Amino acid sequence: DAASASATALASGLPLCPILPRLDENVTCVGFPRGGQQISVTRGVVSRVDVNSHGVLRIQIDAAINPGNSGGPVFDEAGRVIGIASAHLRGGSNIGYIIPTEVLSHFMQMTENGLEASPLERSALNAEIDKESAEMATTNGSAEHTSMEIDGKDTNSKKCVVGVTGPRMVPGIAGLGANTQTLESKALRKRLGLKDEGDGGGVRVTGVWSPSPLIDLDAEAAADPKASSLRVDDVLLSIDGIEVGQDGTIPLSSDRPYERISKSYLITRHRVGKSVDLGIIRDGEEMTLQVPLRANRYLCPVYDQFDAHPSYVICGGCIFVPMSWPWISAHRKKGIPSYNAMSSDPANGDEQVIVLSKVLADEVNVGYHHKQYLILRSVNGTKPSNMRDLVRLIIKGGKLPNLEFRCYMVNQEYCEQLICLDVNEVKEAEERILKQHMVASWCSAECFPPELKKDDDDSEIKTMVSMLEKCNM
């Protein structure tokens, strides 16, 4: 992979260094910090090689990196590119980070091979629908057939993802879908079936989640104790034959065994869909699992597509949106609470965190005008799993006299806020509210459940009144 990427770089006149630079090696950073017409050159040394918060390899240097340097090349003494400038630590002194050529080569190789992210990763909802609904949605041009390549084999999933818009992109960062705990405790090692005297390696699996709802483990595989999935209390001993230390680190390379780095490097260095061999101990028995890597997915997505229309649902003037980092960033200066406690939680299946962003003032929602930034807990006593589920529950509530939304402020789950709206008043107010605030529809297209659309007409998505009046769910 590195050789292929190096050949591409050579064609443009910039050779890539195929190996990681060593500590204290001299580097030169080139760019246009803070703009300007003349190129800027800063020099320093390699301070550290580690991984970032996503487990991706990075190199720390002490050469100055400022806004304007980002994306510029960083050279070694031989004039080879060892990486591109990425960021600096705000508040730190001479702490800058670069993306090494190993990561660049990995990305370039994926683009040259035409590898694409699965529709799930590009979905505004991160959600799937069944085959029957998929065929209906495909008729309306709103869905896309789903497949994911694993070790060169197409899974040909007969499920479909809606809300897939925007440009194609390469697969995301690979992950195991598991968290781990260090194993320095001799008592804990003995409890988990390790027979060493506390001087061996391994880490305990503390939790697993479903990184992708598109690939399901069949019943026979789920019943097999040697199925290709980790379980809580498994002890992870090795990844592709490389021993994992009890502190969760591995040697940086065979010729640099005394430099340690997080085990996540052995995962993120592969592309999504690649399988790795995991040596584990389960219930005192050693075994090897072959586990396909998935893209890491979180309850709070890092982005919500490029140049994408916002996902939203408006009911009685209450605007509900899925929580994402772009939404948090857009409201950070307006007194938005900290969502850090849940932002890094993994997403299970099609799960989303739904937030009451604000209330469009109207007589139908008097008393709730100040409500904002609340997490939605339930609609008429039922918890919606995602935005499409929210639409279903709202429409189902048309049979009741009231729509009740129970919400809470982040980190204040015990303090529940109740928003009660009269269904008939909501119907009467819909057109008035949308017209006053110049909103085209009460919900974005990807949030509308495809099974509620007609094959030849999507007009019903534009009015909630007609759906509430039918209410034949």
C-alpha positions in Angstrom: 0.0 0.0 0.0 2.8 2.4 0.9 4.7 1.6 -2.2 1.6 2.3 -4.4 1.0 5.6 -2.6 4.6 6.6 -2.9 4.5 6.0 -6.6 1.5 8.3 -6.9 3.3 11.0 -4.8 6.5 10.6 -6.9 4.5 11.5 -10.0 3.7 14.9 -8.5 7.3 15.4 -7.3 6.8 14.7 -3.6 8.2 11.4 -2.5 6.7 9.8 0.6 8.8 8.3 3.4 7.7 4.7 3.7 8.6 4.3 7.4 7.8 6.2 10.6 10.4 8.8 11.6 12.3 8.1 14.8 12.1 10.1 18.0 14.3 13.3 17.9 14.6 13.1 14.1 14.7 16.6 12.5 11.6 17.7 10.5 10.6 20.7 8.5 7.1 22.1 8.3 6.0 24.1 5.3 2.9 26.2 4.8 1.2 29.6 5.0 0.4 30.2 8.7 -2.1 33.0 9.1 -2.1 33.5 5.4 0.4 35.7 3.6 2.0 35.6 0.2 5.4 34.0 1.1 5.8 30.4 2.1 6.8 29.8 5.8 9.3 27.2 7.0 9.6 26.0 10.6 11.8 23.3 12.0 11.7 21.0 14.9 12.0 17.3 16.0 9.8 14.3 16.4 8.6 14.4 20.0 6.3 11.4 20.1 4.5 8.8 18.1 1.1 7.9 19.5 -2.6 7.7 18.5 -5.4 10.3 18.7 -8.8 9.9 20.5 -10.1 7.8 17.6 -7.1 5.4 17.8 -5.5 6.7 14.5 -1.8 7.0 14.3 -0.3 10.5 14.7 3.1 12.1 15.1 3.8 14.9 17.6 6.5 17.5 16.6 7.7 20.7 18.2 7.9 22.7 15.0 5.4 25.5 15.0 2.0 24.6 13.4 -0.6 27.4 13.1 -3.8 28.0 11.2 -2.7 28.0 7.6 -0.2 25.1 8.0 -2.9 22.5 8.0 -2.6 20.2 5.0 0.9 21.3 4.2 3.7 18.8 3.9 6.2 18.0 6.7 9.6 16.8 5.4 12.4 14.7 6.9 16.1 15.6 6.4 16.2 13.6 3.1 13.4 15.8 1.7 10.8 13.0 1.9 7.2 13.7 3.1 6.7 12.1 6.5 3.2 13.5 6.9 0.9 16.5 6.6 0.4 19.2 9.2 -2.9 18.6 11.1 -3.3 20.5 14.3 -1.6 22.1 17.3 -2.5 21.8 21.0 -4.2 25.0 22.0 -2.7 26.3 25.3 0.4 24.0 24.9 3.9 25.1 24.0 5.3 23.8 20.7 3.0 20.8 20.6 1.9 20.1 17.0 0.5 17.0 15.3 0.9 15.6 11.8 -0.9 12.8 9.9 1.9 10.3 9.0 2.3 8.9 5.5 1.2 5.5 6.7 -2.3 7.0 7.2 -2.1 9.0 3.9 -1.1 5.9 2.0 -4.0 4.0 3.5 -6.4 6.7 2.4 -4.9 7.1 -1.1 -5.1 3.3 -1.6 -8.8 3.2 -0.7 -9.5 6.0 -3.2 -7.5 4.4 -6.0 -9.3 1.1 -5.4 -12.7 2.8 -5.4 -13.6 1.7 -1.9 -16.7 3.5 -0.6 -18.4 3.9 2.7 -21.5 1.8 3.2 -24.9 3.6 2.8 -25.3 3.2 6.5 -22.3 5.4 7.2 -23.7 8.0 4.8 -27.2 7.9 6.0 -28.6 11.0 7.7 -30.4 8.6 10.1 -27.8 5.8 10.4 -30.8 3.5 10.1 -32.0 0.7 8.0 -35.4 -0.4 6.6 -36.6 -3.8 5.7 -36.7 -5.1 2.1 -40.4 -4.5 1.5 -40.1 -0.9 2.6 -36.8 -0.5 0.7 -38.6 -1.5 -2.5 -41.2 1.1 -1.9 -38.6 3.8 -1.0 -36.5 2.9 -4.0 -39.6 3.6 -6.2 -39.6 7.1 -4.9 -35.8 7.4 -5.3 -35.1 7.9 -1.7 -33.3 4.7 -0.8 -30.2 2.8 -1.9 -29.4 -0.9 -1.9 -26.9 -1.8 0.7 -23.8 -4.0 0.5 -20.6 -4.1 2.4 -17.4 -5.8 1.4 -15.7 -8.0 4.0 -12.3 -9.4 3.0 -13.3 -9.1 -0.6 -16.7 -10.7 -0.3 -19.9 -8.8 -0.8 -22.5 -9.4 1.9 -25.3 -8.4 -0.4 -27.5 -7.3 2.4 -31.2 -7.3 1.5 -31.7 -4.2 3.6 -31.8 -0.6 2.6 -30.8 2.7 4.0 -32.8 5.9 3.6 -31.6 9.5 3.7 -28.5 8.7 1.6 -27.5 11.9 -0.1 -24.4 13.8 -1.0 -21.1 12.7 -2.4 -19.5 9.3 -2.0 -16.8 8.9 0.6 -14.2 6.3 1.7 -15.1 4.0 4.6 -14.7 5.5 8.1 -12.2 4.5 10.8 -12.3 0.7 11.5 -13.2 -0.5 15.0 -13.9 -3.7 17.0 -17.1 -2.4 18.6 -15.7 -3.1 22.1 -14.2 -1.4 25.1 -11.5 -2.8 27.3 -10.0 -2.6 30.8 -6.3 -2.9 31.7 -5.3 -6.0 33.7 -2.6 -5.1 36.1 -4.5 -6.6 39.0 -3.3 -10.2 39.9 -6.6 -11.0 41.6 -8.6 -10.0 38.5 -6.3 -11.9 36.2 -6.8 -15.0 38.2 -10.6 -14.4 38.3 -10.7 -14.3 34.5 -8.8 -17.6 34.1 -5.2 -16.3 33.4 -2.8 -18.8 34.9 0.3 -16.5 34.8 1.8 -14.8 37.9 0.6 -11.4 36.9 3.5 -10.8 34.4 1.6 -11.7 31.2 -0.4 -9.6 28.8 -4.0 -9.1 27.9 -6.9 -6.8 28.6 -10.5 -7.4 29.7 -13.4 -6.7 27.4 -15.8 -4.5 29.4 -18.5 -3.9 26.8 -19.5 -4.6 23.3 -22.0 -2.9 21.0 -23.4 -3.2 17.5 -21.3 -1.1 15.2 -23.5 -1.9 12.2 -27.1 -3.1 12.1 -26.7 -4.0 8.5 -24.8 -7.2 9.2 -26.6 -9.6 11.5 -25.2 -12.7 13.2 -27.5 -15.6 12.4 -28.9 -17.7 15.2 -26.5 -20.6 14.6 -23.5 -18.3 14.8 -24.9 -16.5 17.9 -25.2 -19.8 19.7 -21.6 -20.8 18.9 -19.2 -19.9 21.7 -16.5 -19.4 19.1 -18.6 -17.1 17.0 -16.6 -14.2 15.5 -17.6 -11.6 18.1 -16.2 -10.5 21.5 -18.1 -10.9 24.7 -17.9 -9.2 28.1 -15.2 -10.7 30.3 -13.2 -12.1 27.3 -9.5 -11.5 27.7 -7.9 -10.1 24.6 -4.4 -11.5 24.4 -3.3 -10.7 20.9 -4.3 -9.0 17.6 -3.0 -10.6 14.4 -0.4 -12.5 16.5 1.0 -9.4 18.2 0.7 -9.6 22.0 -1.3 -7.0 23.8 0.2 -5.8 27.1 -1.7 -5.7 30.3 -1.8 -1.9 30.0 -3.4 -2.2 26.5 -0.3 -1.3 24.5 1.7 -3.1 21.8 5.2 -2.6 20.3 5.3 0.2 17.8 7.2 -2.1 15.3 9.5 -5.1 15.2 12.6 -2.9 15.0 11.3 -0.5 17.7 10.0 -3.0 20.4 10.7 -0.6 23.3 8.4 2.1 22.0 4.8 1.2 23.0 1.6 2.4 21.4 -2.1 1.8 22.0 -3.5 -1.5 20.7 -6.1 0.5 18.7 -3.3 1.1 16.2 -3.5 -2.5 15.0 -7.2 -2.0 14.3 -7.3 1.5 12.7 -4.4 0.7 10.4 -6.9 -1.6 8.4 -9.8 -0.6 6.3 -13.4 -1.2 7.2 -14.4 -4.8 6.2 -11.0 -6.3 6.8 -10.9 -9.2 9.3 -8.4 -9.5 12.1 -7.4 -12.5 14.2 -8.0 -12.0 17.9 -6.4 -14.3 20.4 -8.6 -14.5 23.5 -9.3 -16.4 26.7 -13.0 -17.1 27.3 -14.1 -19.0 30.4 -10.5 -20.2 30.9 -10.2 -21.5 27.3 -7.9 -20.0 24.7 -9.3 -19.5 21.3 -8.8 -17.4 18.1 -11.6 -15.3 16.6 -11.7 -13.9 13.1 -13.5 -10.6 13.5 -14.5 -8.3 10.6 -13.9 -4.6 11.4 -16.7 -2.1 11.3 -16.8 1.7 11.2 -17.1 3.3 14.6 -20.5 4.8 15.1 -21.5 7.1 17.9 -24.8 8.4 19.4 -23.5 11.8 18.6 -22.1 11.7 15.0 -19.0 13.7 14.3 -20.6 15.1 11.2 -24.1 15.0 9.5 -23.0 14.8 5.9 -21.4 17.6 3.9 -23.7 20.4 2.6 -26.6 18.4 3.9 -30.1 19.6 4.6 -30.9 19.5 8.3 -32.9 16.6 9.7 -35.8 17.8 11.7 -39.4 17.2 12.8 -41.8 20.1 13.8 -44.9 19.3 15.9 -46.9 22.1 17.4 -44.0 24.4 16.9 -41.6 22.1 18.8 -38.5 21.5 16.7 -36.8 18.1 17.2 -33.4 17.3 15.7 -30.9 14.4 16.0 -28.0 15.3 18.2 -24.7 15.7 16.3 -21.5 17.6 16.8 -22.3 20.1 14.0 -25.5 21.0 15.8 -23.7 21.3 19.2 -21.1 23.5 17.6 -23.7 25.8 16.0 -25.4 26.4 19.4 -22.3 26.4 21.7 -22.3 30.2 22.1 -26.0 30.3 23.0 -25.7 28.6 26.3 -26.1 25.0 25.2 -25.4 22.5 28.0 -22.4 20.1 27.8 -23.3 16.9 26.0 -19.8 15.4 26.6 -21.1 12.7 28.9 -23.1 11.0 26.1 -21.4 12.2 23.0 -18.9 9.4 22.9 -21.4 6.6 23.7 -21.6 4.0 20.9 -24.7 3.8 18.8 -26.6 0.5 18.9 -28.4 -0.3 15.7 -30.5 2.6 14.4 -30.4 4.5 17.8 -30.3 8.3 17.9 -30.4 11.0 20.6 -33.4 13.3 19.8 -33.2 16.9 21.1 -35.9 19.5 21.4 -33.8 22.3 19.8 -36.3 25.1 20.3 -40.0 26.1 20.2 -41.5 28.3 17.5 -43.7 30.6 19.5 -47.5 30.2 18.8 -50.7 30.1 20.8 -50.7 26.3 20.6 -47.5 26.1 22.7 -48.0 28.8 25.2 -46.0 28.1 28.3 -43.3 26.2 26.4 -41.7 29.1 24.4 -38.5 29.0 26.6 -38.0 25.2 26.3 -34.8 24.3 24.4 -31.8 21.9 24.3 -33.9 19.2 26.0 -33.4 15.5 25.4 -36.6 13.7 24.3 -37.4 10.8 26.5 -40.8 9.6 25.3 -43.9 10.4 23.2 -47.1 9.4 24.9 -45.2 7.0 27.1 -43.1 5.4 24.3 -39.5 6.1 23.7 -38.6 6.8 20.0 -35.4 5.1 18.9 -34.7 7.6 16.1 -36.3 10.4 14.1 -38.4 8.2 11.9 -39.7 6.5 15.0 -40.6 9.9 16.4 -42.7 10.6 13.3 -44.5 7.2 13.7 -45.3 8.0 17.3 -46.6 11.5 16.5 -48.9 10.1 13.8 -50.0 7.3 16.1 -50.9 9.9 18.7 -53.5 11.3 16.4 -56.0 8.9 18.0 -55.5 10.5 21.4 -56.7 13.9 22.7 -53.1 15.1 23.5 -49.6 14.6 22.4 -47.3 14.4 25.4 -43.5 14.9 25.0 -41.4 14.1 28.1 -38.0 15.6 28.0 -35.1 16.3 30.4 -32.0 18.5 30.5 -28.7 16.7 30.0 -27.2 15.4 33.3 -30.6 16.1 35.0 -32.5 13.0 34.1 -34.4 13.1 37.3 -35.9 16.5 36.4 -38.5 15.8 33.7 -40.2 18.4 31.6 -43.7 17.6 30.2 -44.9 19.3 27.1 -48.6 18.6 26.5 -50.2 19.7 23.2 -53.9 19.4 22.2 -54.0 17.3 19.0 -56.8 19.3 17.4 -55.0 22.6 18.1 -51.8 21.1 16.6 -53.7 20.3 13.4 -55.1 23.8 13.2 -51.7 25.4 14.0 -49.5 23.5 11.5 -50.1 25.6 8.4 -50.0 28.8 10.4 -46.6 28.0 12.1 -45.0 26.7 8.9 -46.1 29.8 6.9 -45.1 32.3 9.6 -41.5 30.8 9.8 -41.2 30.0 6.1 -40.7 26.3 6.6 -41.6 24.1 3.6 -42.5 20.9 5.5 -43.2 19.7 9.0 -40.4 17.1 8.7 -37.3 16.6 6.5 -37.7 13.9 3.8 -35.3 11.4 5.3 -37.2 11.4 8.6 -40.5 10.4 7.0 -41.1 6.6 7.3 -41.1 5.2 3.8 -43.9 2.7 4.6 -46.2 5.7 5.0 -45.6 7.1 1.5 -47.6 6.3 -1.5 -45.7 4.7 -4.4 -46.7 7.5 -6.8 -47.2 10.5 -4.6 -45.1 12.1 -1.8 -47.5 15.0 -1.1 -48.5 13.5 2.3 -45.1 14.2 3.7 -45.8 17.9 3.5 -48.8 18.0 5.8 -49.0 16.4 9.2 -52.7 17.1 9.5 -53.6 14.5 6.9 -51.5 11.9 8.6 -53.0 12.7 12.0 -56.5 12.5 10.6 -55.9 9.2 8.9 -54.1 7.7 11.9 -54.7 4.1 10.8 -51.5 2.7 12.2 
